[in-house]
């Protein structure tokens, strides 16, 4: 058989790598499955726009979620939950995330799956209570005198150690700070220098130092250095305005879950302001109801004084049918509490046995008493045209170029198998195209991906037809 010498022939997937290209100066960041979702994409009247805010299709579900968002904003959704039902890959998680975006950028979003409650370390109800507390934000507002600016000088001054004749110790540190209005040189205590080292502050960072406590906070890197690239990703901030010494309103966002964990292993003072600075990652510990009541009492006092503001967030429990009857009973109690976040549940089950029982069959595997509290929204399967639009959208988000006919091919695959399978072929196909020196995905790449990776239906049919020939191992 005569080998083809055409320059356009597509090499096999195990072809040798082309010469390495010059690495890009840009940074690559992880792209999440729902990073393209920016909101529900509704008009001011509440009607769903076509293919807006990262959403394709699901107009009825989006409009229903828009009504729920209005109920939440008007504080008339308490004691209820939103239940999203539909087949896998129809956008239930995306809808929950979009609802969170519609409520505000600073609203806590706490996702979990039903099976997370089965932990060997803590009780099932404790896992649920912890998730609810992490979805309730506390915004602390304080006005303090601070020194703020870009660090232009950082010079520690050493002196002989007075306690012994050996070695030297830092007697003070000179810090130069610059703002748009001017500069100032500060002579600071050595203990503040230790805080500067702990925060890993260097020249060019924007910081502020509290006048009363001497606490040092690194805000970010000055945007004058934004053209340089460091090993790790950086937050660039503009040069502060005004004088170096000023009165500044400081806003800090924490959750009730953070406060619970910090008080379970206190570090320093007992008031809420001291707790703010002592948040540490601790091991998994069970927080008592008495401690939570005390935290609630302190938070309530600060809210009444106008120092703090409660920001109810969103708890999203996917695969909610995996919870058992004890968890469902506890969920009823949590929904009735005064400081309850918005609860969104999701499932792909129909009539099924309630976990933890032997004789209770209920819609979606959820007891009827909890279902009565839910507003149920159904998601629909995607058509071939909608699958194609999702493929194009994800290709744009991931920075992939698609050749002629690729979108139609993937849309057909998505309609035949599932949307997720079609999307999963995109990145491997781009790798295959890059191996053979192309910058865009062609039909041949998608065809070869179909040979390398099977969809769930094809794999199951091969097993059912005797495709597995491994035999018995005994």
Secondary structure, 3 states (H helix, E strand, C coil): CCCCCCCCCCCCCCCCCCCCCCCCCCCCCCCCCCCCCCCCCECCCCCECCCCCCCCCCHHHHHHHHHHHHHHHCCCCCCCEEEEECCCCCCHHHHHHHHHHHHCCCCCEEEEEHHHHCCCCCCHHHHHHHHHHHCEEEEEEEEEEEEEEEEEEEEEEEEECCCCCCCEEEEEEEEEEECCCCEEEEEECHHHHHHHHHCCCCCCEEEEEECCCCCEEEEEEEHHHCCCCCCCCCCEECCCCCCCEEEEEEEEEEEHHHHHHHHHCCCCCCCHHHHHCCCCCCCCCCCCHHHHHHHHHHHHHHHHHCCEEEEECEEEEECHHHCEHHHHHHHHHHHCCCCCCEEEEEECCCEEECECCCCCEEECCCCHHHHCCEEEEECCCCCHHHHHHHHHHHHHHHCCCECCCHHHHHHHHHHHCCHHHHHHHHHHHHHHHHHCCCCCECHHHHHHHHHHCCCHHHHHHHHHCCCCCCCCCC
